[in-house]
Amino acid sequence: MVRADRGKGPVLTLKGLTVDPSAQVNDLVTTLGSELRIVRNRWAHNDELTTLDAWRAHDFAVRLLDHFVDKVGVVGASALREEAFDALVAEKGVATHLAAGSPQPVSVAMEAPTAEAEVVSPDPSVLTRVGGPSTPTIGPTRAQFEPWSVVLVGDVSVLDDLPKKVARDKLRAVATEIAESEGPIHLERLARVTAASFGLQRLWPAREKKLIYQIRQAGLAVDDDRFVWPSDLHPATWSEFRPNDSTVDRAFVEISPVEVANAMRFIRAQQPGIVDAALDAATLQTFGRRRRTKQFAQHLTRARALLAGNA
């Protein structure tokens, strides 16, 4: 299994894996590891797993082992994948062309961020953490935001079957894994990314409402600003933030005000006496934005209020 530790990079924990030193741990590894972890968590919680779930899990394993050039592992995992596929054909009458290709990461039609005339990158000063030498495991470099790479874990029929137990368990497992990876994440973004994991590229209000209800029922922490928090972070104590440039798919208003306030606090500490207008500009740049729109101004005001309350 591969897991992405917050701020530490991917950690390989797949027992018995022979790794080619030349292989690179990249986004594909993190994505496949996350999808396998979803399956593991569902199994651990005694969720009902279907034959299609089994085929997808073995396919993820084959791709992961193949990436690390574990030829022996690929042979064993491929046999299990073929066995699951044969069972799927017998059970559902699925067309055999499914075996020809593995599910690939899919793009998600998110709300388009405000367009910038040119790529806006964070100032280099915000990419270095204060106190880095005291945390040698994490190091002095600040982790930048990495959006969840969507891989299909089911089709839209799962969403159609809500609120049946099998469907809701599968949806909640995926939403929880995304929140643990991307959190704090806005509820609406989490609903969109979760829906995309089941092949739904456009989320209408009625469907979004149902998904948000299920996400809230998953036991995840949701704050008053409608941001979902991972289990290892708490809004009152988290002091970090994750910069990104303007090419990254994350709307500024879907960044937690806590995270924006944390960036403001860091910038103020680096630039004592900075005026509000300059602070706003530096904060926007930290998250890949330059233009101060009305929506952005409101979001900045909310973050500044949190900053003042914690001063």
PyMOL commands that set and color helices and strands:
alter all, ss='L'
color gray80, all
select helices_A, chain A and resi 27-44+51-67+71-92+96-100+124-127+132-134+156-160+165-182+187-196+205-216+252-254+257-270+276-286+294-309
alter helices_A, ss='H'
color red, helices_A
select strands_A, chain A and resi 2-5+9-12+185-186+221-222+227-229
alter strands_A, ss='S'
color yellow, strands_A
deselect
rebuild
show_as cartoon
